């Protein structure tokens, strides 16, 4: 199961990232309906501080920070999600 977190205080960019991740996840699940995922928007500054992030929004996949301080393209997010799935399959 993919565990996805969007890190940010709730600003406009955080919500744009959340919607972009949802779109990427929908594409992946369209390719393979057995994929399971959870997505959480983390707004608590103390919890965000647990990650090596200087600027929000941030994106965490399976507890690994993959992007911070910008809104990545949907294609990038799909690649990070696929990598997260591959790491799960190996372990």
DSSP file (Angstrom, degrees, kcal/mol; ACC not computed):
  #  RESIDUE AA STRUCTURE BP1 BP2  ACC     N-H-->O    O-->H-N    N-H-->O    O-->H-N    TCO  KAPPA ALPHA  PHI   PSI    X-CA   Y-CA   Z-CA
    1    1 A X              0   0    0      0, 0.0     2,-0.4     0, 0.0    36,-0.2   0.000 360.0 360.0 360.0 133.5    0.0    0.0    0.0
    2    2 A X  E     -a   37   0A   0     34,-2.7    36,-2.4    59,-0.0     2,-0.6  -0.658 360.0-158.0 -79.9 134.5    1.2    3.5   -0.9
    3    3 A X  E     -a   38   0A   0     -2,-0.4    59,-3.1    34,-0.2    60,-0.5  -0.949  16.0-174.8-114.8 110.5    1.2    6.0    1.9
    4    4 A X  E     -aB  39  61A   0     34,-2.9    36,-2.2    -2,-0.6     2,-0.4  -0.872   6.9-173.8-111.8 135.1    1.2    9.5    0.5
    5    5 A X  E     -aB  40  60A   0     55,-2.6    55,-2.7    -2,-0.4     2,-0.6  -0.995  13.8-156.3-129.2 133.5    1.5   12.7    2.5
    6    6 A X  E     -aB  41  59A   0     34,-2.8    36,-2.7    -2,-0.4     2,-0.5  -0.947  20.1-152.7-102.5 121.6    1.1   16.2    1.3
    7    7 A X  E     +aB  42  58A   0     51,-2.8    51,-2.2    -2,-0.6    50,-0.6  -0.835  40.3  99.5-100.8 128.1    2.9   18.5    3.7
    8    8 A X  S    S-     0   0    0     34,-2.5    -2,-0.1    -2,-0.5    40,-0.0  -0.815  73.7-100.5 164.9 158.0    1.8   22.1    4.1
    9    9 A X  S    S-     0   0    0     -2,-0.2    34,-0.1     1,-0.1    36,-0.1   0.518  75.5 -87.0 -73.8  -6.2   -0.1   24.6    6.2
   10   10 A X  S    S+     0   0    0      1,-0.1    -1,-0.1    32,-0.1    33,-0.1   0.627  76.4 151.7 107.6  19.3   -3.1   24.6    3.9
   11   11 A X     >  -     0   0    0      1,-0.1     4,-1.7     4,-0.0     3,-0.3  -0.200  62.9 -94.9 -74.6 172.6   -2.1   27.2    1.4
   12   12 A X  H  > S+     0   0    0      1,-0.2     4,-2.2     2,-0.2     5,-0.2   0.906 124.6  52.9 -55.1 -47.2   -3.3   27.3   -2.2
   13   13 A X  H  > S+     0   0    0      1,-0.2     4,-2.5     2,-0.2    -1,-0.2   0.844 104.9  56.0 -62.5 -33.8   -0.2   25.5   -3.5
   14   14 A X  H  > S+     0   0    0     -3,-0.3     4,-2.3     1,-0.2    -1,-0.2   0.919 109.7  45.2 -63.3 -42.9   -0.7   22.7   -0.9
   15   15 A X  H  X S+     0   0    0     -4,-1.7     4,-2.1     2,-0.2    -2,-0.2   0.852 110.7  53.2 -71.6 -33.6   -4.2   22.1   -2.2
   16   16 A X  H  X S+     0   0    0     -4,-2.2     4,-2.3     2,-0.2    -2,-0.2   0.928 110.5  48.2 -63.5 -44.1   -3.0   22.2   -5.9
   17   17 A X  H  X S+     0   0    0     -4,-2.5     4,-2.7     1,-0.2     5,-0.2   0.920 109.4  53.1 -61.4 -43.4   -0.4   19.6   -5.0
   18   18 A X  H  X S+     0   0    0     -4,-2.3     4,-2.1     1,-0.2    -1,-0.2   0.908 111.3  45.8 -59.2 -42.8   -3.0   17.4   -3.3
   19   19 A X  H  X S+     0   0    0     -4,-2.1     4,-2.0     2,-0.2    -1,-0.2   0.870 111.9  51.6 -68.4 -36.8   -5.3   17.6   -6.4
   20   20 A X  H  X S+     0   0    0     -4,-2.3     4,-2.2     2,-0.2    -2,-0.2   0.899 110.2  49.0 -67.0 -40.3   -2.3   16.8   -8.7
   21   21 A X  H  X S+     0   0    0     -4,-2.7     4,-2.8     2,-0.2     5,-0.2   0.915 109.1  53.0 -63.9 -42.8   -1.4   13.8   -6.6
   22   22 A X  H  X S+     0   0    0     -4,-2.1     4,-2.1    -5,-0.2    -2,-0.2   0.900 109.7  48.8 -60.1 -40.7   -5.0   12.6   -6.7
   23   23 A X  H  X S+     0   0    0     -4,-2.0     4,-1.9     2,-0.2    -1,-0.2   0.906 111.9  48.3 -64.8 -42.2   -5.0   12.8  -10.5
   24   24 A X  H  X S+     0   0    0     -4,-2.2     4,-2.3     1,-0.2    -2,-0.2   0.903 111.6  50.3 -64.4 -41.2   -1.7   10.9  -10.7
   25   25 A X  H  X S+     0   0    0     -4,-2.8     4,-2.7     1,-0.2    -1,-0.2   0.882 107.6  53.7 -65.0 -38.7   -3.0    8.2   -8.4
   26   26 A X  H  X S+     0   0    0     -4,-2.1     4,-1.6    -5,-0.2    -1,-0.2   0.899 108.3  50.1 -62.8 -41.0   -6.2    7.9  -10.5
   27   27 A X  H  X S+     0   0    0     -4,-1.9     4,-1.3     2,-0.2    -2,-0.2   0.939 112.3  46.9 -62.3 -47.2   -4.1    7.3  -13.6
   28   28 A X  H  X S+     0   0    0     -4,-2.3     4,-2.0     1,-0.2     3,-0.4   0.912 111.6  50.2 -61.4 -43.2   -2.0    4.6  -11.8
   29   29 A X  H  < S+     0   0    0     -4,-2.7    -1,-0.2     1,-0.2    -2,-0.2   0.788 105.5  57.9 -69.2 -25.5   -5.1    2.9  -10.4
   30   30 A X  H  < S+     0   0    0     -4,-1.6    -1,-0.2    -5,-0.2     3,-0.2   0.820 109.5  45.0 -68.6 -30.9   -6.6    3.0  -13.9
   31   31 A X  H  < S+     0   0    0     -4,-1.3     2,-0.3    -3,-0.4    -2,-0.2   0.827 132.9  15.4 -79.2 -34.2   -3.6    1.0  -15.1
   32   32 A X    ><  -     0   0    0     -4,-2.0     3,-1.6    -5,-0.1    -1,-0.3  -0.852  62.0-168.3-146.3 102.4   -3.7   -1.5  -12.2
   33   33 A X  T 3  S+     0   0    0     -2,-0.3    -4,-0.1     1,-0.3    -3,-0.1   0.483  82.1  72.7 -75.1  -0.3   -6.8   -1.6  -10.0
   34   34 A X  T 3  S+     0   0    0      2,-0.1    -1,-0.3    -5,-0.0     2,-0.2   0.546  70.8 112.2 -87.6  -6.7   -5.0   -3.7   -7.4
   35   35 A X    <   -     0   0    0     -3,-1.6     2,-0.4    -7,-0.1    -3,-0.0  -0.466  51.2-163.4 -68.6 132.3   -3.0   -0.7   -6.2
   36   36 A X        +     0   0    0     -2,-0.2   -34,-2.7     2,-0.0     2,-0.3  -0.946  14.9 166.5-117.6 140.6   -4.0    0.5   -2.7
   37   37 A X  E     -a    2   0A   0     -2,-0.4     2,-0.4   -36,-0.2   -34,-0.2  -0.997  24.6-155.1-151.9 151.9   -3.1    3.9   -1.4
   38   38 A X  E     -a    3   0A   0    -36,-2.4   -34,-2.9    -2,-0.3     2,-0.4  -0.972  12.8-161.8-123.2 145.2   -3.9    6.4    1.4
   39   39 A X  E     -a    4   0A   0     -2,-0.4     2,-0.4   -36,-0.2   -34,-0.2  -0.995   8.4-178.0-130.1 134.1   -3.3   10.1    1.1
   40   40 A X  E     -a    5   0A   0    -36,-2.2   -34,-2.8    -2,-0.4     2,-0.7  -0.985  21.9-142.5-131.4 138.1   -3.1   12.5    4.0
   41   41 A X  E     -a    6   0A   0     -2,-0.4     2,-0.7   -36,-0.2   -34,-0.2  -0.902  21.0-157.4-100.4 111.9   -2.7   16.3    4.1
   42   42 A X  E     +a    7   0A   0    -36,-2.7   -34,-2.5    -2,-0.7   -32,-0.1  -0.809  26.4 160.1 -95.2 115.9   -0.4   17.1    7.0
   43   43 A X        +     0   0    0     -2,-0.7     2,-0.5   -36,-0.2    -1,-0.1   0.536  38.8 109.8-109.4 -12.4   -0.8   20.6    8.3
   44   44 A X     >  -     0   0    0      1,-0.2     4,-2.5     2,-0.1     3,-0.5  -0.540  60.4-148.8 -70.8 117.6    0.7   20.3   11.8
   45   45 A X  H  > S+     0   0    0     -2,-0.5     4,-2.0     1,-0.2    -1,-0.2   0.825  96.2  55.2 -57.7 -33.3    4.0   22.2   11.8
   46   46 A X  H  4 S+     0   0    0      2,-0.2     4,-0.3     1,-0.2    -1,-0.2   0.884 110.7  44.1 -68.6 -37.4    5.5   19.7   14.4
   47   47 A X  H >4 S+     0   0    0     -3,-0.5     3,-1.3     1,-0.2    -2,-0.2   0.888 112.1  52.5 -73.5 -38.7    4.7   16.8   12.2
   48   48 A X  H >< S+     0   0    0     -4,-2.5     3,-2.0     1,-0.3     5,-0.3   0.879 100.7  63.5 -61.6 -37.3    6.0   18.6    9.1
   49   49 A X  T 3< S+     0   0    0     -4,-2.0    -1,-0.3     1,-0.3    -2,-0.2   0.624  85.2  74.8 -64.5 -13.1    9.3   19.3   10.9
   50   50 A X  T <  S+     0   0    0     -3,-1.3     2,-0.3    -4,-0.3    -1,-0.3   0.609  91.3  67.5 -73.8 -10.6    9.9   15.6   11.1
   51   51 A X  S <  S-     0   0    0     -3,-2.0     2,-2.4    -4,-0.2    13,-0.0  -0.795  97.8-107.8-110.0 152.6   10.9   15.7    7.5
   52   52 A X  S    S+     0   0    0     -2,-0.3     2,-0.4     2,-0.0    -3,-0.1  -0.425  70.6 138.5 -77.4  70.4   13.9   17.4    5.9
   53   53 A X        +     0   0    0     -2,-2.4     3,-0.1    -5,-0.3    -2,-0.1  -0.956  32.1 173.1-124.0 132.3   11.8   20.1    4.3
   54   54 A X  S    S+     0   0    0     -2,-0.4     2,-0.4     1,-0.3    -1,-0.1   0.736  74.8  29.4-102.6 -33.8   12.6   23.9    4.1
   55   55 A X  S    S-     0   0    0      2,-0.1    14,-0.8    15,-0.0    -1,-0.3  -0.973  86.1 -98.5-131.7 143.5    9.7   25.0    1.9
   56   56 A X  S    S+     0   0    0     -2,-0.4     2,-0.2    12,-0.2   -48,-0.1  -0.701  83.1  62.7-100.2 158.9    6.2   23.7    1.4
   57   57 A X        +     0   0    0    -50,-0.6    12,-2.0    -2,-0.3    13,-0.7   0.475  68.6 179.3 -80.2 160.1    4.4   22.1   -0.2
   58   58 A X  E     -BC   7  68A   0    -51,-2.2   -51,-2.8    10,-0.2     2,-0.4  -0.922  18.4-149.6-125.9 153.7    6.1   18.8    0.3
   59   59 A X  E     -BC   6  67A   0      8,-2.8     7,-2.8    -2,-0.3     8,-1.3  -0.989  11.0-172.5-127.7 126.6    5.3   15.3   -1.0
   60   60 A X  E     -BC   5  65A   0    -55,-2.7   -55,-2.6    -2,-0.4     2,-0.5  -0.968   3.2-169.8-119.5 130.2    6.1   12.2    0.9
   61   61 A X  E >  S-BC   4  64A   0      3,-2.6     3,-1.4    -2,-0.4   -57,-0.2  -0.979  78.5 -17.3-121.5 118.3    5.7    8.7   -0.5
   62   62 A X  T 3  S-     0   0    0    -59,-3.1    -1,-0.2    -2,-0.5   -58,-0.1   0.910 129.4 -52.2  51.8  47.4    6.1    5.8    1.9
   63   63 A X  T 3  S+     0   0    0    -60,-0.5     2,-0.5     1,-0.2    -1,-0.3   0.582 114.7 117.1  67.7  14.3    7.8    8.1    4.4
   64   64 A X  E <   -C   61   0A   0     -3,-1.4    -3,-2.6   -13,-0.0     2,-0.5  -0.959  66.1-131.0-112.2 122.9   10.4    9.3    1.9
   65   65 A X  E     +C   60   0A   0     -2,-0.5    -5,-0.3    -5,-0.2     3,-0.1  -0.591  32.9 169.7 -70.0 119.5   10.3   13.0    1.0
   66   66 A X  E     +     0   0A   0     -7,-2.8     2,-0.3    -2,-0.5    -1,-0.2   0.626  60.9  12.1-107.7 -18.3   10.3   13.1   -2.8
   67   67 A X  E     +C   59   0A   0     -8,-1.3    -8,-2.8     5,-0.0    -1,-0.3  -0.977  58.7 176.2-160.3 143.9    9.6   16.8   -3.5
   68   68 A X  E     +C   58   0A   0     -2,-0.3   -10,-0.2   -10,-0.2   -12,-0.2  -0.992  61.7  19.6-151.4 144.7    9.5   20.1   -1.6
   69   69 A X  S    S+     0   0    0    -12,-2.0     2,-0.3   -14,-0.8   -13,-0.2   0.537 109.5  56.7  81.8   7.2    9.0   23.8   -2.3
   70   70 A X  S    S-     0   0    0    -13,-0.7     2,-0.7   -15,-0.2   -13,-0.2  -0.974  81.7-107.5-157.9 168.3    7.2   23.3   -5.7
   71   71 A X        -     0   0    0     -2,-0.3   -57,-0.0    -3,-0.1   -13,-0.0  -0.906  40.5-148.8-104.0 107.7    4.3   21.7   -7.4
   72   72 A X        -     0   0    0     -2,-0.7     2,-0.1     1,-0.1    -5,-0.0  -0.275  23.2 -96.2 -73.3 162.2    5.7   18.8   -9.5
   73   73 A X     >  -     0   0    0      1,-0.1     4,-1.9     4,-0.0     3,-0.5  -0.409  32.8-112.3 -73.6 154.2    4.1   17.7  -12.8
   74   74 A X  H  > S+     0   0    0      1,-0.2     4,-2.4     2,-0.2     5,-0.2   0.856 117.3  58.1 -55.6 -37.8    1.7   14.8  -12.7
   75   75 A X  H  > S+     0   0    0      1,-0.2     4,-1.9     2,-0.2    -1,-0.2   0.889 105.2  49.9 -62.8 -39.4    4.2   12.7  -14.7
   76   76 A X  H  > S+     0   0    0     -3,-0.5     4,-2.2     2,-0.2    -1,-0.2   0.924 110.2  50.4 -63.4 -43.8    6.9   13.2  -12.0
   77   77 A X  H  X S+     0   0    0     -4,-1.9     4,-2.6     1,-0.2     5,-0.2   0.909 107.2  53.8 -62.6 -42.3    4.4   12.2   -9.3
   78   78 A X  H  X S+     0   0    0     -4,-2.4     4,-2.6     1,-0.2    -1,-0.2   0.916 108.5  50.1 -58.5 -42.7    3.5    9.0  -11.2
   79   79 A X  H  X S+     0   0    0     -4,-1.9     4,-2.4     1,-0.2    -1,-0.2   0.915 110.9  48.7 -62.7 -42.7    7.1    8.1  -11.4
   80   80 A X  H  X S+     0   0    0     -4,-2.2     4,-2.1     2,-0.2    -2,-0.2   0.885 112.0  49.1 -64.6 -38.5    7.6    8.6   -7.7
   81   81 A X  H  X S+     0   0    0     -4,-2.6     4,-2.1     2,-0.2    -2,-0.2   0.914 111.0  49.6 -67.1 -42.0    4.5    6.5   -6.9
   82   82 A X  H  X S+     0   0    0     -4,-2.6     4,-2.4    -5,-0.2    -2,-0.2   0.910 110.1  51.1 -60.9 -42.0    5.7    3.7   -9.2
   83   83 A X  H  X S+     0   0    0     -4,-2.4     4,-2.5     1,-0.2    -1,-0.2   0.899 108.3  52.6 -62.8 -40.0    9.1    3.8   -7.4
   84   84 A X  H  X S+     0   0    0     -4,-2.1     4,-1.5     1,-0.2    -1,-0.2   0.888 110.0  48.1 -62.2 -39.6    7.3    3.6   -4.1
   85   85 A X  H  X S+     0   0    0     -4,-2.1     4,-2.0     2,-0.2    -2,-0.2   0.894 110.8  51.0 -66.9 -40.3    5.4    0.5   -5.3
   86   86 A X  H  X S+     0   0    0     -4,-2.4     4,-1.8     1,-0.2    -2,-0.2   0.902 107.6  52.5 -64.8 -41.3    8.6   -1.1   -6.6
   87   87 A X  H  X S+     0   0    0     -4,-2.5     4,-1.8     1,-0.2    -1,-0.2   0.875 109.3  50.7 -62.5 -35.7   10.4   -0.5   -3.3
   88   88 A X  H  < S+     0   0    0     -4,-1.5    -1,-0.2     1,-0.2    -2,-0.2   0.900 107.7  52.5 -66.8 -40.4    7.5   -2.3   -1.6
   89   89 A X  H  < S+     0   0    0     -4,-2.0    -1,-0.2     1,-0.2    -2,-0.2   0.846 110.2  48.7 -65.2 -33.7    7.7   -5.2   -3.9
   90   90 A X  H  <        0   0    0     -4,-1.8    -1,-0.2     1,-0.2    -2,-0.2   0.877 360.0 360.0 -73.7 -38.8   11.4   -5.7   -3.2
   91   91 A X     <        0   0    0     -4,-1.8    -1,-0.2    -5,-0.2    -2,-0.2   0.483 360.0 360.0 -85.2 360.0   11.1   -5.6    0.5
